Amino acid sequence: MKPQEQDIARAVLKNIKGERYKDWNYLFLTPFDLSQVPGYLEIVGKPLDLQTVTQNFEDGAYGELAELWSDIKQTFENAMKYHSDRPTKWIAKMAKDMIKFFNKERKNAEKGKLASSSSPSTNKPKLKLGKQLPTAANVAAAQAKAAASGDSSGVSPPKPKK
């Protein structure tokens, strides 16, 4: 990968993992415990997360920018594939939104218009949501409640606030 492409890749990775997308990216930032997601490996052959993709990039695993883009997109497509027909389909929605944000950041970076997530931005992602998306704290609380009640069906989103 050329130095300029590496700069673009670093900027896109930084932005999609950054504060701007914190309400969507938190489920995809680090590897998760596969024992908590029954049947995941049977449905998704190559589990990915943004930490693993970033490490692969830094280790030189991607010879072409397109390979990196493919793994980033695959991270979110995996979630969509697994969660679409489950009670956790809200995760599939978050993954779909992250693909949109990734595509936007990638296009901006490739055009040289990348706005760093470290600079203040008033351009928040615009989504038309029928429900409030869960936050990391709400998901943790839902997991704890499910564990306490013996519910092994997985994580369920908290009820939207009215």
N, C-alpha and C positions, 0 to 999 in steps of 0.2 A: 504494500500500500504506500502510496506517495505521501510525503510529509504533509502536504495540504489536505489530503484526504483524512489523514490521521487527526489533524486539527478539527476538521468537520465532525469526524466521528466522536472525538472527545467532547466537543461542544454539545452535540445532540444527546449523547449519553448523560452528560451533566444536567442538561435541561429536563429530560424526561424523568430523571430521578430526583429532580429538585423540588423546591418549595412550591413552585407555581402549580404543580400537579399533585400535591400531597394528598388531596382528597380522593385521588384515583390510584396513585402509583404504589401505595403502601403495601398492598398484597403481592406486588411483583418485585419488590426490592431485594429480597433475600430468599435463599432456598427454604422450602417448607418441609415439614415432617411428613413424609409419604405415608407413614402409618396412620395419619389422621385423615387420609383421603383414600378410602377403599376403592380398589380397582383402577386407580389413576394410571398406573403403568400399562395396564391392558388397553386403555383408551389412548393414552398419550405416550408414544414411544421414547421421546427425548424431552424430559423435563428441563425447563430453562427458567431462569430468573435474571433480573438485571445485574445483580452482583456477579453471577457466573459469566454472563455475556461480557461484562466489563473486564473481568479477569482474563477471559479468553482473548479479548482484544489486546489488553496490555501484554499478554504472553506471546503475541504475534500469531495467534491461531487463524486470523483472517488475512488472506492474501489480497482480497478485493473488498472494496467497500460494500458491494452487493451481498457478500457473504455475511457481513456484520448486520446489515439491514434485515436480511432474511432471518437471522437468529433473534433479533429484537422483535420482529413481527411474530415469529413462532412462539415467543414467550407469551404473548397475549392470545394468539390463536389456540394455544394449548388450553388456556383457561376457558375460552369460548367453547371449545369442543367438549371439555369435560363437564362444565357447569350448565350448559344451555338447557338441558332437559331435567334439571334437578331443582330441589328447593333452594339451592344456592345460585340460581340463575342470575341474581343481582351481581355476582362476580363476573359472569359472562358479559353483562352490560358494562361493567367497569373496564373490562379488557377491550371491548369494542371501542369505548371512548378513548382508551390509551392508544389504540391503533390510529385513531383520528389525530390525536395530539402528536404522536410520533411522526406521522406523515407530514403534518404541518411543520414541525421542527426540522425534519429532514429537508423538505423543499426550501424552507427559509435558509438553512445552512448551505445548501447547494447553490443557492442564488446569492450567497454572501450577505444575507440580511438577518443572520442569527442574532436574536436578542438574548443575551446571557441571563440565566436565571438568577445570577448574583446581583444584577442591576434591578432597581425598582421598576416594577411594571404595573401599569394600570390595565393592561390587556389580559384579563382573566379568561380562561377558556369559557366559551359560551355553549351551554347545553340546555336543551329543553327537557327538563326532568319532571316527571309526574310525581315522583317521590323524592324525599331527601335521601341521599346516599349515606350509608353508614360510615362512621369514622373509625379509625383504628381503635380508639378507646371503646366504642360501642361493640365492635367485633370481639374484642377481648372479653368484655362483660358477657356477651352472648355465649362465647365459648365456655366461660367459667360456669354460667348458669346451666348450660347443656350438660357439662361434666358433672355438676352437682346433682342434677336430676336423673343422671344415668342415660341421657339421650346420646346415642352413638351415631345419629344420622348426619352429623357434621355441623358446620357453622350455619346458623340462620341469621339473617340480618335483623337488626333491631327495628322495631316498629317506627315508621316515620312520625315526626312530631307534627302536630296540627296547629 
